[in-house]
């Protein structure tokens, strides 16, 4: 198992156990991940009994429900709770592993219990804040998750109503989706409601062939993989909803075609709230673009956890130039998922990439690129 040899880059888990804070850095394996389309970052760390003994630790001071922060060097990457502690022993070895998620995991796991559960004429931001705060009225019925939002979240939602049994996160994501916004967590545990693709990476991801056909020595990509999965794409997406007033005869309707799908595959989507015909068209275009974008994914594995030595960590919501001879991609891509890993391969970051246009509320993709199918999907 590879050792994290650079002390300044060690993964630290700060655990608040029995009202005593401990800073633990003895991990021999770890995985920390965050994604634009999931509401809670996750971490998993492990250590063998021998290393615990060398560190003078008899029993690892951690238990389920403990508050935890995860840092890479001095950079905070996750604020959350310990979900699971596993202690194992075999004839060959024994050790401890810990798993946990961001504080926003409660929004994913728990039902939306706000009462009366209906908002009229409120901004999207107000709806999200109410749901992320929790039903109340007492502090024992609160999540108290802070919200960070783009200006677009201040748009007024004519009417929004909770669905029976849906989770808090599902409700928030449903409200945000209609405005072309995405929801994910940040390092401090805040819930971000944003339009992605506004930050640029410090470097280019290179996976080029040299003159002799061997990998170029200047490459920073260790491994790459391209997946094309068209099973969730449809030739036409129709969005239906009610206009303000709620009369069936005043129903809103809009559609968008995915011209990259060669056969008849229709999909009908219910609007997340009251809508105009224009809203329904925009929502349909968003649905087509997201499905087309998710059908085309790249995964790049790079050495280390930072974009440059001593620089910023790799993270989601970064637009990064890509030069990949294997995939035939030479263009900007968006990091939609990141995994910081330490294992027998050493320290590495695994980045999942998608066309940034597929995350825009009114996407357009250059038809002369590898991703022309996405362009065909969203052309009016």
ROLOPA-154889 format. One record per atom (N, C-alpha, C): residue in one letter; x, y, z. Coordinates in steps of 0.2 Angstrom, whole numbers, plus 5000, padded with zeros to 4 digits. Example, Ala and Ser with C-alpha at 12.3 -4.5 7.8 and 13.67 -1.06 7.14 Angstrom:
 residuo   xx   yy   zz
       a 5066 4972 5039
       a 5062 4978 5039
       a 5066 4984 5039
       s 5064 4989 5035
       s 5068 4995 5036
       s 5064 5000 5039
This chain:
 residuo   xx   yy   zz
       x 5004 4994 5000
       x 5000 5000 5000
       x 5004 5006 5000
       x 5003 5011 4995
       x 5007 5017 4995
       x 5006 5021 5001
       x 5012 5025 5003
       x 5011 5029 5009
       x 5011 5036 5006
       x 5007 5040 5010
       x 5007 5047 5008
       x 5013 5051 5011
       x 5019 5051 5007
       x 5025 5053 5009
       x 5026 5060 5011
       x 5022 5064 5008
       x 5023 5072 5009
       x 5018 5074 5014
       x 5021 5076 5020
       x 5017 5078 5026
       x 5012 5084 5024
       x 5014 5088 5020
       x 5010 5094 5018
       x 5004 5092 5014
       x 5004 5086 5012
       x 4998 5083 5007
       x 4994 5078 5011
       x 4996 5076 5017
       x 4992 5071 5020
       x 4985 5072 5021
       x 4981 5067 5021
       x 4974 5068 5022
       x 4973 5068 5030
       x 4969 5073 5032
       x 4968 5073 5039
       x 4961 5073 5040
       x 4959 5069 5045
       x 4952 5069 5047
       x 4951 5071 5054
       x 4948 5077 5055
       x 4947 5080 5062
       x 4940 5077 5064
       x 4940 5073 5069
       x 4934 5070 5072
       x 4933 5073 5079
       x 4927 5075 5080
       x 4924 5077 5087
       x 4921 5071 5090
       x 4925 5068 5094
       x 4922 5062 5098
       x 4922 5063 5105
       x 4916 5062 5108
       x 4915 5063 5115
       x 4918 5069 5118
       x 4916 5075 5114
       x 4917 5082 5115
       x 4925 5083 5115
       x 4929 5079 5112
       x 4936 5080 5111
       x 4938 5079 5104
       x 4941 5085 5101
       x 4943 5085 5094
       x 4950 5081 5093
       x 4950 5077 5088
       x 4956 5074 5087
       x 4958 5075 5079
       x 4964 5076 5078
       x 4967 5076 5071
       x 4970 5070 5069
       x 4967 5066 5065
       x 4970 5059 5063
       x 4973 5060 5056
       x 4979 5057 5055
       x 4983 5058 5049
       x 4987 5051 5047
       x 4984 5046 5050
       x 4988 5039 5050
       x 4985 5035 5044
       x 4981 5037 5039
       x 4978 5033 5035
       x 4983 5030 5029
       x 4982 5024 5028
       x 4986 5021 5023
       x 4982 5020 5016
       x 4975 5022 5016
       x 4971 5022 5010
       x 4966 5027 5011
       x 4964 5030 5006
       x 4958 5035 5007
       x 4955 5036 5000
       x 4949 5038 5000
       x 4945 5041 4994
       x 4940 5046 4996
       x 4941 5052 4993
       x 4936 5057 4994
       x 4933 5059 4988
       x 4927 5060 4987
       x 4924 5062 4981
       x 4918 5067 4981
       x 4917 5071 4976
       x 4912 5076 4975
       x 4910 5076 4968
       x 4903 5077 4967
       x 4900 5077 4961
       x 4895 5083 4960
       x 4895 5086 4954
       x 4890 5091 4952
       x 4883 5089 4953
       x 4882 5082 4951
       x 4875 5080 4951
       x 4873 5075 4957
       x 4877 5076 4963
       x 4875 5073 4969
       x 4876 5078 4975
       x 4872 5077 4980
       x 4871 5082 4985
       x 4876 5082 4990
       x 4880 5077 4991
       x 4884 5076 4997
       x 4891 5073 4995
       x 4896 5076 4996
       x 4903 5073 4996
       x 4903 5067 5000
       x 4908 5063 4999
       x 4909 5057 5003
       x 4916 5055 5004
       x 4918 5052 5010
       x 4925 5050 5011
       x 4925 5043 5014
       x 4931 5040 5013
       x 4932 5033 5015
       x 4940 5033 5017
       x 4941 5031 5023
       x 4948 5031 5025
       x 4949 5024 5029
       x 4956 5022 5028
       x 4957 5015 5032
       x 4964 5015 5034
       x 4965 5012 5040
       x 4972 5011 5043
       x 4973 5004 5046
       x 4979 5001 5045
       x 4980 4995 5048
       x 4982 4995 5055
       x 4981 4990 5059
       x 4982 4989 5066
       x 4989 4991 5068
       x 4994 4989 5063
       x 5001 4990 5064
       x 5003 4998 5064
       x 5000 5001 5060
       x 5001 5008 5060
       x 4998 5012 5066
       x 4992 5010 5068
       x 4989 5012 5074
       x 4994 5012 5080
       x 4996 5006 5080
       x 5001 5004 5086
       x 5007 5008 5085
       x 5010 5009 5079
       x 5016 5014 5079
       x 5014 5021 5081
       x 5008 5023 5080
       x 5006 5030 5081
       x 5004 5030 5089
       x 5004 5025 5092
       x 5003 5025 5099
       x 4995 5026 5101
       x 4991 5023 5096
       x 4984 5023 5097
       x 4981 5016 5098
       x 4978 5015 5104
       x 4976 5009 5105
       x 4969 5007 5102
       x 4964 5012 5102
       x 4958 5011 5099
       x 4957 5018 5096
       x 4955 5017 5089
       x 4953 5023 5085
       x 4948 5027 5089
       x 4949 5033 5090
       x 4944 5037 5094
       x 4938 5040 5089
       x 4934 5036 5086
       x 4929 5038 5082
       x 4923 5034 5082
       x 4917 5036 5081
       x 4911 5032 5081
       x 4906 5035 5076
       x 4901 5032 5075
       x 4896 5034 5070
       x 4892 5040 5073
       x 4890 5045 5069
       x 4887 5051 5071
       x 4892 5057 5073
       x 4899 5055 5074
       x 4904 5060 5076
       x 4904 5065 5070
       x 4905 5071 5072
       x 4906 5077 5067
       x 4913 5076 5064
       x 4914 5077 5058
       x 4921 5076 5055
       x 4922 5081 5050
       x 4928 5084 5049
       x 4931 5088 5044
       x 4936 5084 5040
       x 4937 5084 5034
       x 4942 5081 5030
       x 4946 5086 5026
       x 4953 5086 5027
       x 4957 5091 5024
       x 4962 5087 5020
       x 4964 5090 5014
       x 4970 5088 5011
       x 4976 5093 5012
       x 4981 5092 5015
       x 4985 5097 5018
       x 4982 5102 5022
       x 4982 5108 5020
       x 4978 5114 5024
       x 4971 5115 5020
       x 4970 5112 5015
       x 4963 5113 5011
       x 4958 5109 5014
       x 4952 5112 5016
       x 4946 5109 5019
       x 4943 5106 5012
       x 4941 5100 5012
       x 4937 5097 5006
       x 4930 5095 5008
       x 4929 5093 5015
       x 4923 5091 5017
       x 4921 5092 5024
       x 4915 5094 5025
       x 4913 5095 5032
       x 4906 5090 5033
       x 4907 5086 5038
       x 4901 5081 5038
       x 4901 5077 5044
       x 4898 5071 5043
       x 4897 5066 5049
       x 4900 5059 5047
       x 4902 5056 5052
       x 4904 5049 5051
       x 4898 5045 5051
       x 4897 5041 5045
       x 4892 5036 5044
       x 4893 5029 5047
       x 4899 5027 5046
       x 4900 5020 5046
       x 4908 5019 5049
       x 4908 5014 5054
       x 4915 5012 5056
       x 4915 5005 5056
       x 4920 5002 5053
       x 4921 4995 5052
       x 4928 4993 5054
       x 4928 4988 5059
       x 4934 4985 5062
       x 4934 4978 5060
       x 4939 4976 5057
       x 4940 4969 5054
       x 4946 4966 5056
       x 4946 4959 5056
       x 4952 4956 5059
       x 4952 4949 5055
       x 4957 4947 5052
       x 4958 4941 5049
       x 4965 4938 5052
       x 4966 4932 5049
       x 4973 4928 5051
       x 4979 4932 5049
       x 4978 4936 5043
       x 4984 4940 5041
       x 4984 4947 5043
       x 4979 4950 5044
       x 4979 4957 5046
       x 4972 4960 5049
       x 4973 4965 5053
       x 4966 4968 5055
       x 4967 4976 5055
       x 4962 4979 5055
       x 4962 4987 5054
       x 4955 4990 5055
       x 4955 4996 5053
       x 4949 5000 5054
       x 4948 5004 5048
       x 4942 5005 5046
       x 4940 5009 5040
       x 4934 5014 5043
       x 4934 5020 5040
       x 4928 5025 5042
       x 4926 5027 5035
       x 4919 5028 5035
       x 4916 5031 5030
       x 4911 5037 5032
       x 4910 5042 5028
       x 4906 5047 5030
       x 4904 5052 5024
       x 4900 5056 5025
       x 4897 5061 5020
       x 4897 5068 5023
       x 4896 5072 5018
       x 4894 5079 5020
       x 4888 5080 5024
       x 4888 5086 5028
       x 4882 5087 5032
       x 4876 5087 5028
       x 4876 5089 5021
       x 4871 5089 5017
       x 4868 5082 5015
       x 4871 5077 5018
       x 4868 5070 5017
       x 4861 5069 5020
       x 4860 5073 5026
       x 4854 5073 5029
       x 4848 5075 5024
       x 4850 5080 5020
       x 4845 5082 5015
       x 4843 5077 5010
       x 4848 5072 5009
       x 4847 5067 5004
       x 4843 5061 5007
       x 4844 5060 5014
       x 4842 5054 5017
       x 4835 5056 5020
       x 4833 5062 5022
       x 4827 5063 5026
       x 4822 5066 5022
       x 4816 5065 5024
       x 4810 5068 5021
       x 4809 5075 5022
       x 4806 5078 5016
       x 4805 5085 5017
       x 4798 5086 5021
       x 4799 5089 5027
       x 4793 5089 5032
       x 4791 5096 5033
       x 4792 5101 5029
       x 4790 5108 5030
       x 4783 5108 5029
       x 4779 5112 5034
       x 4772 5113 5033
       x 4770 5120 5033
       x 4766 5122 5028
       x 4761 5117 5024
       x 4765 5114 5018
       x 4771 5116 5017
       x 4774 5112 5011
       x 4772 5115 5004
       x 4770 5122 5004
       x 4768 5125 4998
       x 4771 5132 4998
       x 4774 5135 4993
       x 4776 5141 4992
       x 4773 5145 4986
       x 4770 5151 4987
       x 4767 5154 4981
       x 4771 5161 4980
       x 4774 5163 4975
       x 4777 5169 4973
       x 4783 5170 4977
       x 4786 5165 4979
       x 4793 5165 4983
       x 4799 5164 4978
       x 4804 5167 4980
       x 4810 5166 4976
       x 4813 5159 4976
       x 4816 5156 4971
       x 4819 5150 4972
       x 4824 5149 4978
       x 4828 5155 4979
       x 4832 5155 4985
       x 4828 5154 4991
       x 4823 5157 4992
       x 4819 5157 4998
       x 4816 5150 4999
       x 4814 5147 4994
       x 4812 5140 4995
       x 4817 5135 4997
       x 4823 5136 4994
       x 4829 5132 4995
       x 4831 5133 5003
       x 4832 5139 5005
       x 4834 5141 5011
       x 4829 5138 5017
       x 4822 5138 5015
       x 4817 5135 5020
       x 4818 5128 5021
       x 4819 5124 5015
       x 4820 5117 5015
       x 4826 5115 5018
       x 4832 5119 5017
       x 4838 5117 5020
       x 4839 5119 5027
       x 4835 5123 5029
       x 4835 5125 5036
       x 4831 5119 5040
       x 4826 5117 5038
       x 4822 5111 5041
       x 4815 5114 5043
       x 4811 5110 5045
       x 4804 5112 5047
       x 4803 5116 5053
       x 4807 5114 5058
       x 4806 5118 5065
       x 4800 5116 5068
       x 4797 5119 5073
       x 4800 5126 5075
       x 4806 5126 5080
       x 4807 5120 5083
       x 4813 5120 5088
       x 4819 5118 5084
       x 4825 5119 5088
       x 4831 5118 5085
       x 4833 5110 5084
       x 4829 5106 5088
       x 4830 5099 5087
       x 4826 5097 5080
       x 4823 5101 5077
       x 4820 5099 5071
       x 4822 5104 5065
       x 4829 5105 5065
       x 4832 5109 5060
       x 4838 5105 5057
       x 4839 5106 5051
       x 4846 5104 5048
       x 4851 5110 5048
       x 4848 5116 5047
       x 4853 5122 5047
       x 4859 5122 5042
       x 4857 5119 5036
       x 4862 5119 5031
       x 4862 5126 5027
       x 4868 5130 5027
       x 4868 5136 5024
       x 4868 5135 5016
       x 4865 5140 5013
       x 4864 5140 5006
       x 4868 5146 5002
       x 4872 5144 4997
       x 4876 5148 4993
       x 4873 5148 4986
       x 4871 5154 4983
       x 4867 5153 4977
       x 4869 5159 4972
       x 4868 5157 4966
       x 4869 5162 4960
       x 4863 5167 4960
       x 4864 5173 4957
       x 4859 5178 4956
       x 4853 5175 4953
       x 4854 5170 4949
       x 4848 5167 4945
       x 4843 5164 4950
       x 4845 5162 4956
       x 4841 5159 4961
       x 4836 5164 4964
       x 4837 5170 4963
       x 4832 5175 4965
       x 4826 5176 4961
       x 4826 5172 4956
       x 4820 5172 4951
       x 4814 5169 4955
       x 4808 5172 4954
       x 4802 5171 4958
       x 4799 5164 4955
       x 4797 5160 4959
       x 4793 5154 4957
       x 4786 5155 4959
       x 4782 5155 4954
       x 4774 5156 4955
       x 4771 5152 4960
       x 4773 5145 4960
       x 4770 5140 4964
       x 4774 5134 4965
       x 4776 5132 4971
       x 4780 5126 4972
       x 4777 5122 4978
       x 4776 5116 4977
       x 4773 5111 4982
       x 4777 5105 4983
       x 4778 5103 4989
       x 4781 5097 4990
       x 4777 5091 4988
       x 4780 5086 4986
       x 4777 5079 4984
       x 4777 5074 4990
       x 4772 5070 4991
       x 4772 5066 4996
       x 4778 5061 4997
       x 4782 5061 5002
       x 4787 5057 5003
       x 4794 5058 5000
       x 4794 5064 4996
       x 4801 5065 4993
       x 4806 5068 4998
       x 4812 5067 4997
       x 4817 5069 5001
       x 4818 5077 5001
       x 4821 5080 5005
       x 4823 5087 5005
       x 4827 5089 4999
       x 4832 5085 4998
       x 4836 5086 4992
       x 4833 5085 4985
       x 4828 5080 4985
       x 4824 5079 4979
       x 4820 5085 4977
       x 4817 5088 4983
       x 4813 5094 4982
       x 4817 5100 4980
       x 4823 5101 4983
       x 4827 5107 4981
       x 4829 5106 4974
       x 4832 5100 4972
       x 4834 5099 4965
       x 4828 5100 4960
       x 4822 5098 4962
       x 4817 5098 4957
       x 4815 5106 4956
       x 4815 5110 4961
       x 4814 5117 4961
       x 4820 5120 4957
       x 4826 5118 4958
       x 4832 5122 4954
       x 4832 5120 4947
       x 4830 5114 4946
       x 4831 5111 4939
       x 4827 5115 4934
       x 4821 5117 4936
       x 4817 5121 4931
       x 4820 5128 4930
       x 4824 5130 4934
       x 4828 5137 4932
       x 4835 5135 4929
       x 4836 5129 4927
       x 4843 5128 4924
       x 4848 5128 4929
       x 4847 5127 4935
       x 4852 5127 4941
       x 4854 5120 4943
       x 4860 5119 4946
       x 4862 5113 4949
       x 4863 5114 4956
       x 4863 5108 4960
       x 4863 5108 4967
       x 4869 5103 4969
       x 4874 5106 4973
       x 4879 5102 4975
       x 4882 5105 4982
       x 4886 5101 4986
       x 4888 5103 4992
       x 4895 5106 4991
       x 4898 5110 4995
       x 4904 5113 4995
       x 4908 5111 5001
       x 4915 5113 5002
       x 4919 5110 5007
       x 4917 5112 5014
       x 4913 5117 5015
       x 4911 5119 5022
       x 4905 5116 5024
       x 4901 5112 5019
       x 4895 5109 5020
       x 4889 5114 5018
       x 4891 5119 5015
       x 4885 5123 5012
       x 4882 5120 5006
       x 4876 5121 5004
       x 4873 5119 4998
       x 4873 5124 4993
       x 4876 5123 4987
       x 4877 5127 4982
       x 4872 5126 4977
       x 4868 5132 4975
       x 4863 5132 4970
       x 4866 5137 4964
       x 4869 5134 4959
       x 4873 5138 4954
       x 4872 5135 4947
       x 4874 5140 4942
       x 4875 5138 4935
       x 4883 5136 4935
       x 4885 5130 4932
       x 4892 5128 4933
       x 4895 5131 4927
       x 4902 5130 4927
       x 4906 5132 4921
       x 4909 5139 4921
       x 4910 5142 4927
       x 4912 5149 4928
       x 4919 5149 4930
       x 4922 5144 4932
       x 4929 5144 4934
       x 4934 5140 4929
       x 4940 5142 4928
       x 4944 5138 4923
       x 4950 5135 4927
       x 4952 5129 4925
       x 4958 5126 4928
       x 4964 5129 4926
       x 4969 5128 4930
       x 4976 5131 4929
       x 4980 5127 4924
       x 4978 5121 4922
       x 4982 5118 4917
       x 4978 5114 4912
       x 4981 5112 4907
       x 4978 5108 4901
       x 4979 5100 4903
       x 4974 5096 4902
       x 4974 5089 4903
       x 4977 5086 4896
       x 4983 5083 4896
       x 4986 5081 4890
       x 4987 5073 4890
       x 4984 5070 4885
       x 4985 5063 4884
       x 4987 5062 4877
       x 4993 5064 4875
       x 4995 5064 4868
       x 5000 5059 4866
       x 5000 5057 4860
       x 5005 5052 4857
       x 5011 5056 4855
       x 5017 5053 4857
       x 5023 5056 4854
       x 5025 5054 4847
       x 5030 5056 4844
       x 5032 5054 4837
       x 5032 5047 4836
       x 5035 5043 4841
       x 5035 5036 4840
       x 5029 5032 4842
       x 5024 5035 4843
       x 5018 5032 4845
       x 5017 5030 4852
       x 5022 5031 4856
       x 5022 5030 4863
       x 5019 5037 4867
       x 5017 5036 4873
       x 5014 5042 4876
       x 5019 5048 4877
       x 5017 5054 4875
       x 5021 5060 4876
       x 5024 5061 4883
       x 5030 5062 4884
       x 5033 5062 4891
       x 5030 5069 4894
       x 5027 5073 4890
       x 5024 5079 4894
       x 5017 5078 4896
       x 5014 5072 4895
       x 5007 5071 4897
       x 5007 5071 4905
       x 5001 5074 4907
       x 5000 5074 4914
       x 4994 5069 4916
       x 4991 5066 4910
       x 4986 5061 4911
       x 4989 5054 4911
       x 4987 5050 4917
       x 4990 5044 4917
       x 4986 5039 4913
       x 4979 5039 4914
       x 4974 5035 4911
       x 4968 5039 4909
       x 4965 5036 4903
       x 4959 5040 4901
       x 4954 5034 4898
       x 4948 5036 4899
       x 4943 5032 4897
       x 4937 5036 4894
       x 4934 5033 4888
       x 4928 5037 4886
       x 4922 5032 4885
       x 4917 5034 4888
       x 4911 5030 4888
       x 4905 5034 4884
       x 4902 5030 4879
       x 4896 5033 4876
       x 4890 5028 4877
       x 4885 5031 4881
       x 4879 5027 4883
       x 4873 5031 4881
       x 4870 5029 4876
       x 4864 5032 4873
       x 4857 5030 4876
       x 4857 5026 4881
       x 4851 5023 4883
       x 4846 5027 4886
       x 4849 5033 4888
       x 4844 5038 4892
       x 4843 5044 4887
       x 4844 5044 4881
       x 4843 5049 4876
       x 4836 5048 4872
       x 4833 5053 4871
       x 4826 5052 4867
       x 4826 5057 4861
       x 4822 5055 4856
       x 4822 5059 4850
       x 4818 5065 4851
       x 4813 5065 4856
       x 4809 5071 4857
       x 4807 5071 4865
       x 4808 5077 4868
       x 4806 5078 4875
       x 4801 5083 4875
       x 4795 5081 4878
       x 4790 5086 4879
       x 4789 5087 4886
       x 4788 5094 4888
       x 4787 5096 4895
       x 4780 5099 4895
       x 4776 5096 4900
       x 4770 5098 4901
       x 4769 5101 4908
       x 4765 5106 4909
       x 4764 5109 4915
       x 4758 5113 4915
       x 4756 5116 4921
       x 4750 5121 4922
       x 4753 5128 4922
       x 4749 5132 4918
       x 4750 5139 4919
       x 4747 5142 4925
       x 4749 5148 4927
       x 4746 5151 4933
       x 4739 5151 4932
       x 4736 5149 4938
       x 4728 5148 4938
       x 4726 5141 4938
       x 4731 5136 4936
       x 4730 5129 4937
       x 4724 5126 4933
       x 4721 5129 4928
       x 4716 5126 4924
       x 4719 5122 4919
       x 4716 5116 4918
       x 4719 5111 4914
       x 4719 5113 4907
       x 4714 5118 4905
       x 4714 5120 4898
       x 4720 5125 4897
       x 4723 5128 4902
       x 4728 5133 4901
       x 4735 5129 4902
       x 4735 5123 4901
       x 4741 5119 4902
       x 4747 5122 4897
       x 4753 5122 4900
       x 4759 5125 4897
       x 4762 5118 4893
       x 4765 5119 4888
       x 4768 5114 4884
       x 4774 5117 4880
       x 4780 5113 4880
       x 4785 5114 4876
       x 4789 5108 4874
       x 4793 5108 4869
       x 4796 5102 4867
       x 4803 5104 4864
       x 4808 5099 4864
       x 4814 5100 4860
       x 4816 5093 4857
       x 4820 5093 4852
       x 4822 5087 4848
       x 4829 5086 4849
       x 4831 5080 4850
       x 4837 5077 4850
       x 4839 5074 4843
       x 4842 5078 4839
       x 4843 5075 4832
       x 4849 5070 4832
       x 4852 5069 4837
       x 4857 5064 4837
       x 4854 5057 4839
       x 4847 5056 4840
       x 4844 5050 4841
       x 4841 5048 4834
       x 4843 5042 4831
       x 4840 5041 4824
       x 4834 5038 4824
       x 4831 5036 4830
       x 4824 5032 4829
       x 4819 5036 4834
       x 4813 5034 4833
       x 4807 5037 4837
       x 4808 5035 4845
       x 4809 5039 4849
       x 4810 5038 4856
       x 4807 5044 4860
       x 4801 5045 4861
       x 4798 5051 4864
       x 4798 5050 4872
       x 4799 5056 4875
       x 4798 5056 4883
       x 4794 5062 4885
       x 4790 5061 4890
       x 4786 5067 4892
       x 4788 5068 4899
       x 4789 5074 4901
       x 4792 5076 4908
       x 4787 5081 4910
       x 4785 5080 4917
       x 4780 5085 4920
       x 4784 5091 4923
       x 4782 5097 4921
       x 4785 5103 4924
       x 4785 5103 4932
       x 4791 5106 4934
       x 4792 5106 4942
       x 4787 5111 4945
       x 4784 5115 4942
       x 4779 5120 4945
       x 4775 5123 4939
       x 4772 5129 4941
       x 4768 5132 4936
       x 4773 5135 4931
       x 4771 5135 4924
       x 4776 5137 4919
       x 4772 5141 4914
       x 4776 5145 4910
       x 4773 5147 4903
       x 4776 5142 4898
       x 4773 5143 4892
       x 4775 5139 4886
       x 4783 5140 4885
       x 4785 5146 4886
       x 4793 5148 4885
       x 4797 5144 4891
       x 4794 5144 4897
       x 4797 5140 4902
       x 4798 5133 4900
       x 4792 5130 4898
       x 4792 5123 4896
       x 4797 5121 4890
       x 4798 5126 4885
       x 4803 5125 4880
       x 4810 5125 4883
       x 4811 5130 4887
       x 4818 5130 4890
       x 4819 5124 4894
       x 4814 5121 4898
       x 4815 5115 4902
       x 4816 5109 4898
       x 4813 5109 4892
       x 4814 5103 4887
       x 4821 5103 4884
       x 4823 5109 4882
       x 4830 5110 4880
       x 4835 5108 4885
       x 4834 5110 4891
       x 4839 5108 4896
       x 4839 5100 4897
       x 4833 5097 4897
       x 4832 5090 4898
       x 4836 5086 4892
       x 4835 5088 4886
       x 4838 5085 4880
       x 4846 5086 4881
       x 4848 5092 4883
       x 4855 5094 4883
       x 4859 5090 4889
       x 4855 5089 4894
       x 4858 5085 4900
       x 4859 5078 4898
       x 4854 5075 4895
       x 4854 5068 4893
       x 4859 5067 4888
       x 4860 5071 4883
       x 4865 5071 4878
       x 4872 5071 4881
       x 4873 5076 4886
       x 4879 5077 4889
       x 4882 5071 4893
       x 4877 5068 4897
       x 4879 5063 4901
       x 4880 5056 4897
       x 4877 5056 4891
       x 4879 5050 4887
       x 4886 5050 4885
       x 4890 5056 4885
       x 4896 5056 4883
       x 4901 5058 4888
       x 4904 5054 4891
       x 4908 5055 4897
       x 4916 5053 4896
       x 4920 5057 4899
       x 4927 5055 4899
       x 4930 5055 4906
       x 4934 5050 4907
       x 4937 5050 4914
       x 4945 5050 4913
       x 4948 5055 4916
       x 4955 5056 4916
       x 4958 5055 4923
       x 4963 5051 4924
       x 4967 5050 4930
       x 4973 5053 4930
       x 4975 5058 4935
       x 4981 5062 4935
       x 4984 5060 4941
       x 4991 5061 4941
       x 4995 5060 4947
       x 4994 5066 4952
       x 4993 5064 4958
       x 4993 5070 4963
       x 4986 5072 4964
       x 4985 5077 4969
       x 4978 5080 4970
       x 4978 5087 4968
       x 4983 5090 4966
       x 4983 5097 4964
       x 4984 5098 4957
       x 4982 5104 4954
       x 4982 5105 4947
       x 4990 5106 4945
       x 4993 5110 4950
       x 5000 5111 4949
       x 5003 5110 4956
       x 5010 5109 4956
       x 5013 5108 4963
       x 5012 5114 4967
       x 5009 5113 4973
       x 5008 5119 4978
       x 5002 5123 4976
       x 4998 5121 4970
       x 4993 5125 4968
       x 4986 5123 4970
       x 4981 5124 4967
       x 4974 5123 4969
       x 4973 5115 4968
       x 4968 5112 4972
       x 4966 5106 4971
       x 4962 5105 4965
       x 4962 5099 4962
       x 4957 5098 4957
       x 4950 5098 4961
       x 4945 5100 4957
       x 4938 5100 4960
       x 4933 5100 4955
       x 4927 5099 4957
       x 4921 5100 4952
       x 4920 5107 4949
       x 4917 5108 4944
       x 4915 5114 4942
       x 4921 5118 4939
       x 4926 5115 4936
       x 4931 5118 4933
       x 4931 5116 4925
       x 4932 5122 4921
       x 4932 5121 4914
       x 4940 5120 4913
       x 4941 5114 4909
       x 4948 5113 4908
       x 4949 5111 4901
       x 4954 5114 4898
       x 4956 5112 4891
       x 4959 5104 4891
       x 4956 5101 4886
       x 4958 5094 4885
       x 4961 5092 4878
       x 4967 5089 4878
       x 4970 5086 4872
       x 4971 5079 4873
       x 4967 5075 4870
       x 4967 5068 4871
       x 4967 5064 4864
       x 4972 5062 4862
       x 4973 5058 4855
       x 4968 5052 4855
       x 4968 5048 4861
       x 4964 5042 4861
       x 4957 5044 4859
       x 4954 5049 4863
       x 4947 5051 4862
       x 4946 5055 4856
       x 4951 5058 4853
       x 4950 5063 4848
       x 4946 5069 4850
       x 4948 5071 4857
       x 4945 5077 4860
       x 4950 5083 4861
       x 4949 5089 4858
       x 4954 5094 4859
       x 4949 5100 4860
       x 4947 5101 4866
       x 4942 5106 4867
       x 4941 5107 4875
       x 4938 5112 4877
       x 4936 5113 4884
       x 4931 5108 4886
       x 4932 5105 4892
       x 4928 5101 4896
       x 4926 5103 4903
       x 4921 5101 4906
       x 4919 5102 4913
       x 4920 5097 4917
       x 4924 5098 4923
       x 4924 5093 4928
       x 4918 5092 4932
       x 4914 5086 4931
       x 4908 5085 4934
       x 4908 5081 4940
       x 4914 5077 4941
       x 4915 5073 4947
       x 4923 5072 4948
       x 4925 5073 4954
       x 4932 5072 4956
       x 4932 5067 4962
       x 4937 5063 4961
       x 4939 5058 4966
       x 4946 5059 4968
       x 4948 5061 4974
       x 4955 5061 4977
       x 4956 5054 4980
       x 4961 5050 4978
       x 4962 5044 4980
       x 4969 5043 4982
       x 4970 5038 4987
       x 4977 5036 4989
       x 4976 5028 4990
       x 4980 5025 4986
       x 4980 5017 4986
       x 4986 5015 4984
       x 4987 5008 4982
       x 4993 5005 4980
       x 4996 5009 4973
       x 4992 5013 4970
       x 4994 5017 4964
       x 4997 5023 4966
       x 4997 5025 4972
       x 4999 5031 4975
       x 4994 5037 4975
       x 4995 5043 4975
       x 4991 5048 4976
       x 4988 5050 4969
       x 4982 5051 4967
       x 4980 5052 4961
       x 4973 5056 4961
       x 4971 5059 4956
       x 4964 5062 4956
       x 4961 5059 4949
       x 4955 5057 4950
       x 4951 5054 4945
       x 4945 5059 4943
       x 4946 5062 4937
       x 4941 5067 4935
       x 4936 5064 4930
       x 4930 5066 4931
       x 4925 5064 4926
       x 4923 5070 4922
       x 4923 5070 4915
       x 4922 5076 4911
       x 4916 5076 4907
       x 4913 5081 4906
       x 4907 5082 4901
       x 4908 5088 4897
       x 4905 5089 4891
       x 4904 5095 4888
       x 4901 5100 4892
       x 4904 5106 4893
       x 4901 5111 4898
       x 4894 5114 4895
       x 4894 5114 4888
       x 4887 5116 4885
       x 4881 5112 4888
       x 4882 5106 4889
       x 4877 5102 4892
       x 4874 5104 4898
       x 4878 5108 4902
       x 4875 5111 4908
       x 4873 5118 4908
       x 4872 5121 4902
       x 4870 5127 4902
       x 4862 5127 4901
       x 4859 5132 4903
       x 4851 5133 4903
       x 4849 5133 4895
       x 4853 5136 4891
       x 4851 5136 4884
       x 4857 5134 4880
       x 4859 5128 4880
       x 4865 5126 4877
       x 4866 5126 4870
       x 4872 5127 4868
       x 4874 5127 4861
       x 4881 5124 4860
       x 4882 5119 4856
       x 4888 5116 4855
       x 4890 5116 4848
       x 4897 5118 4847
       x 4900 5118 4840
       x 4899 5112 4837
       x 4896 5112 4831
       x 4895 5106 4827
       x 4901 5103 4824
       x 4907 5106 4824
       x 4913 5104 4821
       x 4917 5100 4826
       x 4915 5098 4832
       x 4919 5095 4837
       x 4917 5088 4838
       x 4921 5084 4842
       x 4919 5077 4843
       x 4912 5076 4846
       x 4909 5082 4849
       x 4903 5081 4852
       x 4897 5084 4848
       x 4898 5083 4842
       x 4893 5086 4837
       x 4886 5083 4839
       x 4886 5077 4841
       x 4879 5074 4843
       x 4876 5078 4848
       x 4879 5081 4853
       x 4876 5085 4858
       x 4873 5092 4854
       x 4877 5094 4850
       x 4874 5100 4846
       x 4868 5098 4842
       x 4868 5092 4839
       x 4862 5090 4836
       x 4856 5090 4841
       x 4858 5088 4847
       x 4852 5087 4852
       x 4849 5093 4854
       x 4852 5099 4854
       x 4850 5105 4857
       x 4848 5110 4851
       x 4849 5109 4845
       x 4848 5114 4840
       x 4840 5115 4839
       x 4838 5121 4839
       x 4831 5122 4838
       x 4829 5121 4831
